Amino acid sequence: MAAERPFRPAFLAGLALAAVLGLAACSRAGGADQAPERGDRAVAKVDKTTVWTSDVKREAVAQGLIGEGEPLDVSSDLFRRVLDEVVDQKLLAAEALKRKLDKDPAAQRRLAAARERILGDMLVESVVSEAVNDGAIRGLYQEQQKLAKRSEEIKARQIVLATAADAEAVKKLLASGASFEALAMERSTDAATRFNGGDLGYFTVDVMPEAYDAALKTAKPGQVVGPFPVEGGVALVKVEDRRLEQPITLEAARPQIVRFLTYDQIRDLLEKLRSKSKVQLLVKPADGAVRATPPADAPKTPPAPPVVPPPAKAAKP
């Protein structure tokens, strides 16, 4: 006896829409056995209708189980599960056709709406795929790098002590050749940096408390500054390096650039289409209602390069 496949509410909700969409597909596809895509492979037959690997992958992408363009092994459990769902969709659609549900006015309106959605998505995908290419991404990245202002970064270590007397004692040990890193691990009271030898990493002074800015303003690599007051005591800081802030890499910036370019293309496309068409709204908005604004991650002007996350902050004064 075959094992029962559990019905999932989310799957059933999607199945209902898929069955409606399948009505048109079934009526058009018939018993055609020609592969819809190059290298496609037949993986099942539902009466006279062939199910292809591309059908299963498309369903997996639609459900968010894999990303667009990701592989899906035909021998995997995931492929088999989604294949079963595609077969169920085709069975439901075929039965709906037998019952002539596609002739119902409500079904025809839903099919027409689904067709418009799919065609609109395909147009957007086509426009975006042409415009959002590697050249456009690199061009915007280079433009942003030219506009970006780079601050100076400091790499330093710190030792936080309870009193100025304790700090002076540690400073004498440092002067006699003791390791700053070792003393940080032994003596520092700052739990955030003590166990990594007081390492603060690279940072810009604007992300640090004001006391650090004043103390490190003119400090040179290799110099120990302090003690100066910080939250929880006093600090000794050793400057290890000073450099210009490193620009974000193209690969790190790519997702944000792609998001911006995609939104920009969709916005331009819709503006052009609206300018060529006569759109008349027959209902008035409610008092105080405003038109939806673009999402925060799709700005109307090119985004500034993302800021490299700062290292853990030292104790505040």
C-alpha positions in Angstrom: 0.0 0.0 0.0 1.4 3.4 -1.0 2.3 5.7 1.8 -0.2 8.5 2.2 1.0 12.0 1.4 -0.1 14.6 4.0 -2.2 17.5 2.8 -0.7 20.8 3.8 -3.0 23.9 4.0 -0.5 26.2 2.3 -0.2 23.7 -0.6 -4.0 23.4 -0.9 -4.3 27.1 -1.1 -1.8 27.3 -3.9 -3.3 24.2 -5.6 -6.6 25.9 -6.0 -5.1 28.8 -8.0 -2.8 26.5 -9.9 -5.7 24.3 -11.0 -7.5 27.4 -12.3 -4.4 28.5 -14.2 -4.0 24.9 -15.5 -7.3 25.0 -17.3 -5.9 27.2 -20.1 -2.6 25.2 -20.1 -4.4 21.9 -20.5 -6.6 23.1 -23.3 -3.6 24.4 -25.2 -1.0 21.7 -24.5 -3.0 18.7 -25.3 -0.8 15.7 -25.8 2.3 17.6 -27.1 5.5 15.8 -26.3 7.9 18.4 -27.5 10.3 19.6 -24.8 9.4 23.2 -23.9 13.0 24.0 -23.0 16.3 22.9 -24.3 17.6 19.9 -22.5 14.2 19.4 -20.7 13.3 15.9 -19.6 9.9 14.2 -19.3 9.4 13.0 -15.7 5.7 12.0 -15.7 2.6 11.6 -17.8 -0.9 12.5 -16.6 -3.2 10.9 -19.2 -1.9 12.4 -22.4 -0.2 15.4 -20.8 3.6 15.3 -20.2 5.2 16.7 -17.1 8.7 18.1 -17.7 11.5 18.9 -15.3 11.0 22.6 -16.1 7.4 22.3 -14.8 8.6 21.0 -11.5 11.4 23.5 -11.1 9.1 26.4 -11.9 6.7 25.2 -9.2 9.6 24.8 -6.7 10.7 28.4 -7.5 7.1 29.7 -7.2 6.9 28.1 -3.7 10.2 29.6 -2.7 11.8 26.2 -2.2 14.7 27.0 -4.6 16.0 30.2 -6.1 15.6 31.2 -9.7 18.3 29.4 -11.7 19.2 27.0 -8.9 19.5 23.3 -9.8 17.0 20.7 -8.6 18.2 17.1 -8.6 15.5 14.8 -10.2 16.5 12.1 -7.7 16.0 14.3 -4.6 13.1 14.0 -2.2 12.2 17.6 -2.8 11.9 17.0 -6.6 9.6 14.1 -6.0 7.4 16.0 -3.6 7.0 18.9 -5.9 6.5 16.5 -8.8 3.6 15.0 -6.9 2.1 18.4 -6.4 2.4 19.3 -10.1 0.7 16.0 -11.0 -2.1 16.9 -8.5 -2.5 20.3 -10.2 -2.9 18.7 -13.6 -5.4 16.2 -12.3 -7.5 19.0 -10.7 -7.3 21.1 -13.9 -8.3 18.2 -16.1 -11.3 17.4 -13.9 -12.3 21.1 -13.9 -12.3 21.0 -17.7 -14.5 17.9 -17.7 -17.0 19.7 -15.5 -16.8 22.7 -17.8 -15.8 25.0 -15.0 -13.7 27.0 -17.5 -17.0 28.2 -19.0 -18.2 29.8 -15.8 -18.0 33.6 -16.0 -16.3 33.8 -12.6 -13.6 31.3 -13.7 -13.0 33.2 -17.0 -12.5 36.4 -15.1 -10.0 34.8 -12.7 -8.2 33.2 -15.7 -8.0 36.5 -17.4 -6.7 38.2 -14.3 -4.1 35.5 -13.8 -3.1 35.8 -17.5 -2.6 39.5 -17.1 -0.5 39.0 -14.0 1.7 36.4 -15.7 2.1 38.6 -18.9 3.0 41.6 -16.7 5.6 39.6 -14.8 7.1 38.3 -18.0 7.3 41.9 -19.4 9.0 43.1 -16.2 11.4 40.1 -16.3 12.3 40.8 -19.9 12.9 44.6 -19.3 14.9 44.0 -16.1 17.0 41.2 -17.6 18.1 43.4 -20.5 18.8 46.5 -18.3 20.2 45.0 -15.1 23.3 43.5 -16.5 26.9 43.3 -15.3 27.9 46.5 -17.2 25.1 48.5 -15.6 25.9 47.1 -12.1 29.6 47.9 -12.5 28.8 51.4 -13.9 26.6 52.4 -10.9 29.2 50.9 -8.5 32.0 53.0 -10.0 29.8 56.1 -10.0 29.1 55.6 -6.3 32.7 55.0 -5.5 33.6 58.4 -7.1 31.0 60.1 -5.0 31.8 58.4 -1.8 33.7 60.2 0.9 36.3 58.0 2.7 37.1 58.6 6.3 40.2 57.6 8.1 40.1 54.3 9.9 42.2 53.4 13.0 43.2 49.9 14.2 43.8 49.8 17.9 43.8 47.7 21.1 42.7 48.8 24.5 43.1 48.0 28.2 40.4 49.3 30.5 41.4 49.6 34.2 39.6 50.6 37.3 41.8 53.5 38.3 44.4 55.9 36.9 47.0 54.3 39.3 46.3 50.9 37.9 46.7 52.3 34.4 50.1 53.9 35.3 51.3 50.6 36.6 50.4 48.8 33.4 52.0 51.6 31.4 55.3 51.0 33.2 55.1 47.3 32.3 54.5 48.2 28.7 57.5 50.5 28.7 59.6 47.7 30.0 58.6 45.5 27.0 55.5 43.7 28.2 53.1 42.6 25.5 50.0 44.9 25.2 47.9 42.0 24.0 48.9 39.8 27.0 48.3 42.6 29.5 44.9 43.2 28.0 43.9 39.6 28.6 45.3 39.6 32.1 44.3 43.1 33.4 41.6 44.6 31.3 38.1 44.9 32.9 36.3 45.3 29.5 34.6 42.0 28.8 33.9 42.8 25.2 37.6 43.1 24.2 39.6 41.5 27.0 39.7 38.0 25.7 40.8 39.0 22.2 43.8 40.9 23.5 41.9 44.3 23.6 41.5 44.3 19.8 39.1 47.0 18.6 39.6 46.2 14.9 39.4 49.0 12.4 37.0 51.8 13.2 36.3 55.4 12.4 36.3 57.7 15.4 32.8 58.9 14.7 31.5 55.5 15.9 33.4 55.7 19.2 32.8 57.8 22.4 34.2 61.3 22.3 37.0 60.5 24.6 38.6 58.2 22.0 38.3 60.8 19.3 40.2 63.3 21.4 42.9 60.9 22.6 43.5 59.3 19.2 43.3 62.3 16.9 47.1 62.7 16.5 48.3 59.3 17.7 50.7 57.5 15.4 50.9 53.7 14.8 52.8 52.1 17.6 52.0 54.8 20.1 50.2 54.1 23.4 47.8 56.9 24.5 46.2 57.4 27.9 45.1 56.8 30.4 41.9 58.7 29.7 38.5 58.3 31.4 35.9 55.9 29.9 32.8 54.3 31.2 33.8 51.9 34.0 37.3 53.3 34.5 40.2 54.5 32.4 41.7 53.3 29.2 45.1 52.8 27.6 44.9 52.5 23.8 47.6 51.3 21.4 47.3 52.5 17.8 48.4 49.8 15.4 47.5 51.3 12.0 45.8 54.3 10.3 44.4 54.1 6.8 41.7 55.4 4.6 38.4 53.6 5.0 38.2 50.6 2.7 35.5 50.9 0.0 32.8 48.3 -0.1 33.5 45.6 -2.7 31.5 45.2 -5.8 30.2 41.8 -4.7 29.1 43.1 -1.3 27.3 46.1 -3.0 25.8 44.0 -5.8 22.5 43.0 -4.1 21.7 46.7 -3.2 22.6 47.9 -6.7 20.5 45.2 -8.4 17.6 46.1 -6.2 17.9 49.8 -7.1 18.3 49.1 -10.8 15.4 46.7 -10.9 13.1 49.2 -9.1 14.3 52.0 -11.4 13.5 50.0 -14.5 10.0 49.1 -13.3 9.3 52.6 -12.3 10.4 54.0 -15.7 8.4 51.3 -17.5 5.2 52.1 -15.7 5.7 55.9 -16.1 6.1 55.4 -19.9 3.1 53.1 -20.1 0.9 55.5 -18.1 2.0 58.5 -20.2 0.9 56.7 -23.4 -2.4 55.5 -22.0 -5.6 57.1 -20.7 -6.1 56.0 -17.2 -9.3 57.3 -15.6 -10.0 56.5 -11.9 -13.8 56.3 -11.4 -13.6 56.3 -7.6 -12.3 59.0 -5.3 -9.8 58.1 -2.5 -11.0 58.3 1.1 -10.3 61.5 3.0 -6.6 61.6 4.0 -5.7 58.6 1.8 -2.4 58.9 -0.1 -0.9 56.9 -2.9 1.5 54.2 -1.8 5.1 55.2 -1.7 8.0 53.1 -3.0 9.6 50.7 -0.5 12.5 52.1 1.5 15.0 49.8 -0.2 14.1 51.1 -3.6 15.1 54.8 -3.5 14.5 57.3 -6.3 18.1 58.4 -6.3 21.2 56.2 -6.5 21.9 54.7 -3.0 25.0 55.8 -1.2 27.5 52.9 -0.8 26.6 50.8 2.3 28.7 51.6 5.3 31.0 48.8 6.4 29.8 47.6 9.8 32.0 49.0 12.6 33.7 46.7 15.0 32.5 46.3 18.6 32.6 49.6 20.4 34.8 50.2 23.4 33.3 51.0 26.7 31.7 54.4 26.6 32.9 57.2 28.9 
